[in-house]
Amino acid sequence: MGDRLAMVAFPWLVYKSTGSAVSTGGIFALYTLPYVLFGAFAGVLIDRFNKRTVMVVADVLRFGLVLLVPWAAQWSLPAVYVLSFLMASAAVFFDPSKLAIVPDIVPRDKLMRANSLLSTGENLTEVVGYGLAGITLSQVSTTTAFRIDGATFLVSAVALIAMRYRAPLREAAERVGESFWSELREGMRYLEGHQGLRANTVITLAAAAGAGASYPLTFMLAVRVLNGGTQAFGLFEGALGLGYLAGSVVLVVLARRVPKGIAMTAGFAATGAGISLVGVCPSVWTAAIPFLAIGMANAVALIAVDTYLQEVVPERLRGRVWGTRFTLTQGTYAISVLAGGALAGVFDVRALFIVSGVLIALPAIAGLFVREIREA
């Protein structure tokens, strides 16, 4: 929950200081840039070491960093950018580890349902966190949001330590004599050589491009176009979280009956259609409705994507494949976030929403005609 508060507090802090759409887009981009720089390399380390330990260390580091933000903001805005970058760098190790560890503790035939349950829990915090973010920032200082954020990282670390988990025995033995670069190349070759993964990655990259552009556009729509301030932005992000929660709950029930390939393509296509629809909504409350639908469709698509990767990627390669995928998708996302923020200062925000939605929907629809995707 606290992390959602910070996701609103960071851009609001920058926007208040600069009044610039480009600068605001920059703070969004800094959340994804470390994946471009370190994602593939982090994957090698994740495959070498105990995944739970990697996650705990990342949480502890982020706990310390986020508490420094209010202090740094008093002295230098660039320092806020640096801290944002360092927090995202720690997440580069946490996020792939989180996805890679699930198949170690859940049977293969229950992965879709487990991912749905995991997503449900995460998005309960989004619904509450984003919903409170706008209200909190309109009533108190940003310091409160960052302190709550720090507490959540500490709670996460404690919960991970208490989790029952035994690391695969191969982690200590199989790395002897292997170089860092040979391990990195092995993961990249697997991703490139697996036809289903390759096709899936192309569609996911298109979705990342459209979603990345729409992120700063959402902030500008709320604050500048609809004049709703942080309350409107919190409402939109809360609607996305509520929709994602609903989609996750649906998959908990229907996990074994929903083909992953259809869920991926139809989910992304519906996400794109919803983003385009936002561009024609005249008010804050009418725009909240497609944001709700976007969250639901996106949940179906992303949970199916995660489950597919967990099923087809061998345990010893999961960190590297996910790290490389994060590098590609988040690199695309970061560029699109910057582009969305920059274009919002030149072109009509509503028109940019429509273009972003089309960018997501068309490749997903095309994916329905690719056998390796359709039958995944």
MOCORNOR-V998052 format. One record per backbone hydrogen bond with DSSP energy under -0.5 kcal/mol. CO is the residue of the C=O (numbers start at 1). NH is the residue of the N-H. E is the energy in kcal/mol with one decimal. If there is no record, write none. Layout:
# MOCORNOR-V998052
((CO/NH/E) (CO/NH/E))
This chain:
# MOCORNOR-V998052
((1/4/-0.5) (1/5/-1.4) (2/6/-2.0) (3/7/-1.8) (4/8/-1.1) (5/8/-0.6) (5/9/-2.6) (6/10/-3.0) (7/11/-0.6) (8/12/-1.8) (9/13/-2.6) (10/14/-2.0) (11/15/-3.0) (12/16/-2.4) (13/17/-1.3) (14/18/-2.3) (15/19/-2.3) (20/24/-1.8) (21/25/-2.4) (22/26/-1.8) (23/27/-1.4) (24/28/-1.4) (25/29/-2.3) (26/30/-1.8) (28/31/-1.2) (29/32/-1.6) (29/33/-2.1) (30/34/-0.6) (32/35/-1.2) (32/36/-0.8) (33/36/-1.0) (33/37/-1.6) (34/38/-3.4) (34/39/-0.5) (35/39/-1.5) (38/42/-3.1) (39/43/-1.7) (40/44/-1.0) (41/45/-1.4) (42/46/-2.5) (43/47/-1.9) (44/48/-1.1) (45/49/-2.2) (50/54/-2.0) (51/55/-1.9) (52/56/-2.4) (53/57/-2.4) (54/58/-1.9) (55/59/-2.1) (56/60/-2.3) (57/61/-2.2) (58/62/-2.1) (59/63/-2.2) (60/64/-1.8) (61/65/-2.2) (62/66/-2.5) (63/67/-1.0) (64/68/-0.6) (65/68/-1.2) (65/69/-0.5) (66/69/-0.8) (68/72/-2.7) (69/73/-2.5) (70/74/-0.7) (71/74/-0.8) (72/75/-1.4) (72/76/-2.7) (76/80/-0.8) (77/80/-0.8) (77/81/-1.5) (78/82/-2.2) (79/83/-2.4) (80/84/-2.3) (81/85/-2.3) (82/86/-2.4) (83/87/-2.4) (84/88/-2.0) (85/89/-1.9) (86/90/-1.8) (87/91/-1.5) (88/92/-1.1) (89/93/-0.6) (90/93/-1.1) (90/94/-1.3) (91/95/-2.6) (92/96/-0.6) (93/97/-0.9) (94/98/-2.4) (95/99/-1.7) (96/100/-2.6) (97/101/-1.9) (98/102/-0.7) (99/103/-0.5) (101/104/-1.0) (101/105/-0.7) (102/105/-1.6) (102/106/-1.2) (107/110/-1.7) (108/111/-1.5) (110/114/-2.5) (111/115/-3.1) (112/116/-1.9) (113/117/-2.4) (114/118/-2.7) (115/119/-2.5) (116/120/-2.2) (117/121/-2.2) (118/122/-2.2) (119/123/-2.4) (120/124/-1.3) (121/125/-1.1) (122/126/-1.0) (123/127/-2.5) (124/128/-1.9) (125/129/-3.2) (126/130/-2.7) (126/131/-0.6) (127/131/-1.2) (128/132/-2.2) (129/133/-1.7) (130/134/-1.2) (131/135/-0.7) (132/136/-3.4) (133/137/-2.7) (134/138/-1.3) (135/139/-0.9) (136/139/-0.9) (136/140/-3.1) (141/144/-1.0) (141/145/-0.6) (142/146/-1.8) (143/147/-2.0) (144/148/-2.2) (145/149/-2.1) (146/150/-2.2) (147/151/-1.8) (148/152/-1.8) (149/153/-1.5) (150/154/-1.6) (151/155/-2.2) (152/156/-2.3) (153/157/-2.0) (154/158/-2.0) (155/159/-2.3) (156/160/-2.2) (157/161/-2.0) (158/162/-1.7) (159/163/-0.8) (160/163/-0.7) (163/165/-0.6) (168/171/-1.4) (169/172/-0.9) (169/173/-0.7) (170/174/-2.3) (173/176/-1.2) (175/178/-1.7) (179/183/-2.0) (180/184/-2.1) (181/185/-2.5) (182/186/-1.9) (183/187/-1.7) (184/188/-1.9) (185/189/-2.7) (186/190/-1.9) (187/191/-1.9) (188/192/-2.4) (189/193/-2.6) (190/194/-1.5) (193/195/-0.7) (194/198/-2.5) (195/199/-2.3) (196/200/-2.4) (197/201/-2.3) (198/202/-1.6) (199/203/-1.7) (200/204/-2.2) (201/205/-2.4) (202/206/-1.8) (203/207/-2.0) (204/208/-2.4) (205/209/-2.1) (206/210/-2.0) (207/211/-2.6) (208/212/-2.5) (209/213/-1.8) (210/214/-1.7) (211/215/-1.1) (212/215/-0.6) (212/216/-0.8) (213/217/-1.1) (214/218/-2.0) (215/219/-1.4) (216/220/-2.4) (217/221/-2.7) (218/222/-2.2) (219/223/-2.6) (220/224/-2.3) (220/225/-1.9) (221/226/-2.9) (222/228/-3.4) (222/229/-0.8) (228/231/-0.5) (228/232/-1.2) (229/233/-1.7) (230/234/-2.8) (231/235/-2.0) (232/236/-2.6) (233/237/-2.5) (234/238/-2.4) (235/239/-2.5) (236/240/-2.3) (237/241/-2.3) (238/242/-2.6) (239/243/-2.6) (240/244/-2.6) (241/245/-2.4) (242/246/-2.3) (243/247/-2.6) (244/248/-2.3) (245/249/-2.4) (246/250/-2.2) (247/251/-1.8) (248/252/-1.5) (249/253/-1.3) (250/254/-2.3) (251/255/-1.1) (254/257/-1.5) (254/258/-1.0) (255/258/-0.6) (257/259/-0.6) (259/263/-2.4) (260/264/-2.5) (261/265/-2.1) (262/266/-2.5) (263/267/-1.7) (264/268/-2.1) (265/269/-2.3) (266/270/-2.3) (267/271/-1.9) (268/272/-2.3) (269/273/-2.0) (270/274/-2.2) (271/275/-2.1) (272/276/-2.1) (273/277/-1.8) (274/278/-1.6) (275/279/-0.8) (276/279/-0.7) (277/280/-1.7) (278/281/-1.6) (283/287/-1.9) (284/288/-1.3) (285/289/-0.6) (286/289/-0.6) (286/290/-0.8) (287/291/-1.5) (288/292/-1.6) (289/293/-1.7) (290/294/-2.8) (291/295/-2.1) (292/296/-1.7) (293/297/-2.5) (294/298/-2.7) (295/299/-1.9) (296/300/-1.8) (297/301/-2.1) (298/302/-2.8) (299/303/-2.4) (300/304/-1.5) (301/305/-2.1) (302/306/-2.5) (303/307/-2.3) (304/308/-2.3) (305/309/-2.2) (306/310/-2.3) (307/311/-1.7) (308/312/-1.9) (309/313/-2.1) (314/317/-1.8) (314/318/-0.7) (315/318/-0.9) (317/321/-2.8) (318/322/-2.8) (319/323/-2.5) (320/324/-2.6) (321/325/-2.5) (322/326/-2.8) (323/327/-2.1) (324/328/-2.2) (325/329/-3.1) (326/330/-2.7) (327/331/-1.4) (328/332/-2.0) (329/333/-2.5) (330/334/-3.0) (331/335/-2.1) (332/336/-2.1) (333/337/-2.5) (334/338/-2.2) (335/339/-2.5) (336/340/-3.0) (337/341/-2.4) (338/342/-2.5) (339/343/-3.0) (340/344/-1.7) (341/345/-0.5) (342/345/-1.1) (343/346/-1.6) (343/347/-3.6) (348/352/-1.8) (349/353/-1.6) (350/354/-1.6) (351/355/-2.0) (352/356/-2.3) (353/357/-2.2) (354/358/-2.0) (355/359/-2.1) (356/360/-1.2) (357/361/-2.5) (358/362/-2.2) (359/363/-0.5) (360/364/-1.1) (361/365/-2.4) (362/366/-2.3) (363/367/-1.8) (364/368/-0.7) (365/368/-1.1) (366/369/-1.7) (367/370/-1.7) (369/371/-0.6) (370/373/-0.9) (370/374/-2.9) (371/375/-2.6) (373/376/-1.4))
